[in-house]
């Protein structure tokens, strides 16, 4: 059975609310979700990369199997702009741009 994650779903740690799900990170080779990006609500911090192994999803709610302190220790989600320069003709056409969140190994 596949687990479904809803963007905007509230996420809670074992000891309290930690934020909302803002993005999913997908391993393109495997076609599977590896991490959720959980944005702390009411704080101007980057979202945290939460491994899906720590996620329990129910109807519209995400429960993380970690404490708030452990959540704060997860790597921040950093946005990186990738531009494919293939076919660039100087006019800005023929390029593609996407925004990615980086995932560091070791977590």
ROZABA-483929 format. One record per residue (C-alpha): residue in one letter; x, y, z. Coordinates in nm, 3 decimals, always signed. Layout:
# ROZABA-483929
<atom type="A" X="X" Y="Y" Z="Z"/>
...
//
This chain:
# ROZABA-483929
<atom type="X" X="+0.000" Y="+0.000" Z="+0.000"/>
<atom type="X" X="+0.131" Y="+0.345" Z="-0.091"/>
<atom type="X" X="+0.146" Y="+0.624" Z="+0.162"/>
<atom type="X" X="+0.006" Y="+0.958" Z="+0.048"/>
<atom type="X" X="+0.147" Y="+1.286" Z="+0.171"/>
<atom type="X" X="-0.058" Y="+1.606" Z="+0.142"/>
<atom type="X" X="+0.121" Y="+1.935" Z="+0.092"/>
<atom type="X" X="+0.006" Y="+2.174" Z="+0.363"/>
<atom type="X" X="-0.062" Y="+1.892" Z="+0.610"/>
<atom type="X" X="+0.021" Y="+1.970" Z="+0.972"/>
<atom type="X" X="+0.321" Y="+1.781" Z="+1.105"/>
<atom type="X" X="+0.375" Y="+1.690" Z="+1.469"/>
<atom type="X" X="+0.669" Y="+1.538" Z="+1.653"/>
<atom type="X" X="+0.619" Y="+1.306" Z="+1.947"/>
<atom type="X" X="+0.626" Y="+1.606" Z="+2.181"/>
<atom type="X" X="+0.446" Y="+1.877" Z="+1.984"/>
<atom type="X" X="+0.361" Y="+2.057" Z="+1.660"/>
<atom type="X" X="+0.661" Y="+2.126" Z="+1.433"/>
<atom type="X" X="+0.523" Y="+2.275" Z="+1.109"/>
<atom type="X" X="+0.357" Y="+2.195" Z="+0.778"/>
<atom type="X" X="+0.463" Y="+1.981" Z="+0.484"/>
<atom type="X" X="+0.572" Y="+2.210" Z="+0.201"/>
<atom type="X" X="+0.746" Y="+1.976" Z="-0.045"/>
<atom type="X" X="+0.844" Y="+1.620" Z="-0.116"/>
<atom type="X" X="+1.189" Y="+1.509" Z="-0.227"/>
<atom type="X" X="+1.195" Y="+1.231" Z="-0.486"/>
<atom type="X" X="+1.476" Y="+0.999" Z="-0.585"/>
<atom type="X" X="+1.441" Y="+1.020" Z="-0.964"/>
<atom type="X" X="+1.618" Y="+0.690" Z="-1.027"/>
<atom type="X" X="+1.391" Y="+0.493" Z="-0.794"/>
<atom type="X" X="+1.083" Y="+0.713" Z="-0.842"/>
<atom type="X" X="+1.020" Y="+0.715" Z="-0.467"/>
<atom type="X" X="+0.982" Y="+0.987" Z="-0.206"/>
<atom type="X" X="+1.288" Y="+0.999" Z="+0.021"/>
<atom type="X" X="+1.218" Y="+1.306" Z="+0.237"/>
<atom type="X" X="+0.947" Y="+1.553" Z="+0.329"/>
<atom type="X" X="+1.027" Y="+1.920" Z="+0.374"/>
<atom type="X" X="+0.855" Y="+2.044" Z="+0.688"/>
<atom type="X" X="+0.845" Y="+2.423" Z="+0.723"/>
<atom type="X" X="+0.836" Y="+2.552" Z="+1.080"/>
<atom type="X" X="+0.525" Y="+2.766" Z="+1.116"/>
<atom type="X" X="+0.560" Y="+3.129" Z="+1.230"/>
<atom type="X" X="+0.940" Y="+3.119" Z="+1.206"/>
<atom type="X" X="+1.162" Y="+3.248" Z="+0.932"/>
<atom type="X" X="+1.377" Y="+2.936" Z="+0.908"/>
<atom type="X" X="+1.437" Y="+2.696" Z="+0.625"/>
<atom type="X" X="+1.228" Y="+2.383" Z="+0.627"/>
<atom type="X" X="+1.382" Y="+2.063" Z="+0.756"/>
<atom type="X" X="+1.446" Y="+1.749" Z="+0.552"/>
<atom type="X" X="+1.262" Y="+1.468" Z="+0.727"/>
<atom type="X" X="+1.340" Y="+1.111" Z="+0.611"/>
<atom type="X" X="+1.019" Y="+0.930" Z="+0.514"/>
<atom type="X" X="+1.123" Y="+0.639" Z="+0.737"/>
<atom type="X" X="+1.026" Y="+0.862" Z="+1.032"/>
<atom type="X" X="+0.683" Y="+0.956" Z="+0.894"/>
<atom type="X" X="+0.340" Y="+0.817" Z="+0.975"/>
<atom type="X" X="+0.068" Y="+0.970" Z="+0.757"/>
<atom type="X" X="-0.299" Y="+0.967" Z="+0.844"/>
<atom type="X" X="-0.590" Y="+1.159" Z="+0.692"/>
<atom type="X" X="-0.453" Y="+1.511" Z="+0.652"/>
<atom type="X" X="-0.200" Y="+1.475" Z="+0.934"/>
<atom type="X" X="+0.166" Y="+1.381" Z="+0.954"/>
<atom type="X" X="+0.321" Y="+1.233" Z="+1.267"/>
<atom type="X" X="+0.698" Y="+1.221" Z="+1.293"/>
<atom type="X" X="+0.874" Y="+0.957" Z="+1.501"/>
<atom type="X" X="+1.116" Y="+1.209" Z="+1.652"/>
<atom type="X" X="+1.118" Y="+1.481" Z="+1.916"/>
<atom type="X" X="+1.113" Y="+1.855" Z="+1.844"/>
<atom type="X" X="+1.483" Y="+1.868" Z="+1.940"/>
<atom type="X" X="+1.566" Y="+1.590" Z="+1.692"/>
<atom type="X" X="+1.356" Y="+1.767" Z="+1.425"/>
<atom type="X" X="+1.559" Y="+2.085" Z="+1.474"/>
<atom type="X" X="+1.874" Y="+1.881" Z="+1.413"/>
<atom type="X" X="+1.767" Y="+1.761" Z="+1.066"/>
<atom type="X" X="+1.939" Y="+1.921" Z="+0.769"/>
<atom type="X" X="+1.778" Y="+2.238" Z="+0.636"/>
<atom type="X" X="+1.616" Y="+2.223" Z="+0.293"/>
<atom type="X" X="+1.819" Y="+2.448" Z="+0.067"/>
<atom type="X" X="+1.688" Y="+2.562" Z="-0.268"/>
<atom type="X" X="+1.923" Y="+2.542" Z="-0.564"/>
<atom type="X" X="+1.843" Y="+2.669" Z="-0.911"/>
<atom type="X" X="+1.953" Y="+2.441" Z="-1.192"/>
<atom type="X" X="+1.966" Y="+2.582" Z="-1.544"/>
<atom type="X" X="+2.002" Y="+2.360" Z="-1.847"/>
<atom type="X" X="+2.195" Y="+2.569" Z="-2.097"/>
<atom type="X" X="+2.142" Y="+2.330" Z="-2.387"/>
<atom type="X" X="+2.013" Y="+2.514" Z="-2.690"/>
<atom type="X" X="+2.062" Y="+2.861" Z="-2.541"/>
<atom type="X" X="+2.042" Y="+3.119" Z="-2.819"/>
<atom type="X" X="+2.095" Y="+3.436" Z="-2.617"/>
<atom type="X" X="+1.726" Y="+3.524" Z="-2.607"/>
<atom type="X" X="+1.645" Y="+3.323" Z="-2.297"/>
<atom type="X" X="+1.452" Y="+3.067" Z="-2.500"/>
<atom type="X" X="+1.561" Y="+2.710" Z="-2.514"/>
<atom type="X" X="+1.656" Y="+2.694" Z="-2.149"/>
<atom type="X" X="+1.484" Y="+2.521" Z="-1.865"/>
<atom type="X" X="+1.503" Y="+2.607" Z="-1.498"/>
<atom type="X" X="+1.395" Y="+2.411" Z="-1.195"/>
<atom type="X" X="+1.428" Y="+2.460" Z="-0.823"/>
<atom type="X" X="+1.548" Y="+2.172" Z="-0.610"/>
<atom type="X" X="+1.597" Y="+2.105" Z="-0.242"/>
<atom type="X" X="+1.926" Y="+1.947" Z="-0.161"/>
<atom type="X" X="+1.952" Y="+1.626" Z="+0.033"/>
<atom type="X" X="+2.279" Y="+1.549" Z="+0.203"/>
<atom type="X" X="+2.376" Y="+1.190" Z="+0.259"/>
<atom type="X" X="+2.452" Y="+1.064" Z="+0.606"/>
<atom type="X" X="+2.105" Y="+1.104" Z="+0.763"/>
//
